[in-house]
Structure formats: structure tokens, C-alpha cells
Amino acid sequence: KIYEIEDNNYNEIETASKYEIRLGEAELVISLENEKLQTYKIEIIAINYMSNNKNIKIRIQDDELITKTGGIVQGMSGAPIIQNGKLIGAINYANSEEPEDAYAIFIDKLM
């Protein structure tokens, strides 16, 4: 388990096995303003069990995040991804030509 910050309080959050991850809705947790963590809607569009580090392909679905940053940008590496209340991975690769898409590594591999 890791800790999730909510109103400056820490709450435990479970980690998920890579086999619990599903295509569809998830959340990206980052701090853009005032060092306050916020969640933004993303979609998991592909899962790759064979890759060493590009395991989860995501696409930003949150208009606010796209407006503020244009997509996944430098400094967002390591940002956690949560699905169904569990930590599933962290951002580790973005393509400047497609800033709304990025890759994440399974949390299993980081622990």
C-alpha cells in the first residue's frame, strides 16, 4: 500500500496487480498549482504485458489538463495512475508529437 493525500491528510491506497488493470477509465494524480494534488481523467487504451517499460498506454480525457498543459509534459514522469481505487502504475514515457497519449509502467515492476 502507498499513501494518497487528501486535504493534507494521508490515506492508504492499495496497489493492483497488473492483471487487475482494465481498459477504460482511470485517473492521473499530479500537482500543477499550489503543490496541491489533483486527479485528472484519463483512459487506458492498451495494456502490454510483454514490454519492459511501456506497459499501459493512456490518453488524457480531461479538458482542464489539456488546456493547462497541452498533454503529458516534462516533469510528469512518475505521476501515479489510479484505477478502481488502486494504484496501477506511473507515467514513464511521453511522445512530444502526441502529447495527449503516454505510457506507464506497471506498479508491480516498481515495487
TAZI-V124091 format. One record per residue. N is the residue number from 1. RES is the residue in three letters. BURIAL is b if it has 9 or more other ideal C-beta (glycine too) atoms within 8 Angstrom, else e. Layout:
# TAZI-V124091
n: <N | N>
res: <RES | RES>
burial: <BURIAL | BURIAL>
This chain:
# TAZI-V124091
n: <1 | 2 | 3 | 4 | 5 | 6 | 7 | 8 | 9 | 10 | 11 | 12 | 13 | 14 | 15 | 16 | 17 | 18 | 19 | 20 | 21 | 22 | 23 | 24 | 25 | 26 | 27 | 28 | 29 | 30 | 31 | 32 | 33 | 34 | 35 | 36 | 37 | 38 | 39 | 40 | 41 | 42 | 43 | 44 | 45 | 46 | 47 | 48 | 49 | 50 | 51 | 52 | 53 | 54 | 55 | 56 | 57 | 58 | 59 | 60 | 61 | 62 | 63 | 64 | 65 | 66 | 67 | 68 | 69 | 70 | 71 | 72 | 73 | 74 | 75 | 76 | 77 | 78 | 79 | 80 | 81 | 82 | 83 | 84 | 85 | 86 | 87 | 88 | 89 | 90 | 91 | 92 | 93 | 94 | 95 | 96 | 97 | 98 | 99 | 100 | 101 | 102 | 103 | 104 | 105 | 106 | 107 | 108 | 109 | 110 | 111>
res: <LYS | ILE | TYR | GLU | ILE | GLU | ASP | ASN | ASN | TYR | ASN | GLU | ILE | GLU | THR | ALA | SER | LYS | TYR | GLU | ILE | ARG | LEU | GLY | GLU | ALA | GLU | LEU | VAL | ILE | SER | LEU | GLU | ASN | GLU | LYS | LEU | GLN | THR | TYR | LYS | ILE | GLU | ILE | ILE | ALA | ILE | ASN | TYR | MET | SER | ASN | ASN | LYS | ASN | ILE | LYS | ILE | ARG | ILE | GLN | ASP | ASP | GLU | LEU | ILE | THR | LYS | THR | GLY | GLY | ILE | VAL | GLN | GLY | MET | SER | GLY | ALA | PRO | ILE | ILE | GLN | ASN | GLY | LYS | LEU | ILE | GLY | ALA | ILE | ASN | TYR | ALA | ASN | SER | GLU | GLU | PRO | GLU | ASP | ALA | TYR | ALA | ILE | PHE | ILE | ASP | LYS | LEU | MET>
burial: <e | e | e | b | e | e | e | e | e | e | e | e | b | e | b | b | e | b | e | b | b | e | e | e | b | b | b | b | b | b | e | e | e | e | e | e | e | e | e | b | b | b | b | b | e | e | b | b | e | e | e | e | b | b | b | b | b | b | b | b | e | b | e | e | b | b | e | e | b | e | b | b | b | e | e | b | b | e | b | b | b | b | b | e | e | b | b | b | b | b | b | b | b | b | e | e | e | e | b | e | b | b | b | b | b | b | b | e | e | e | e>
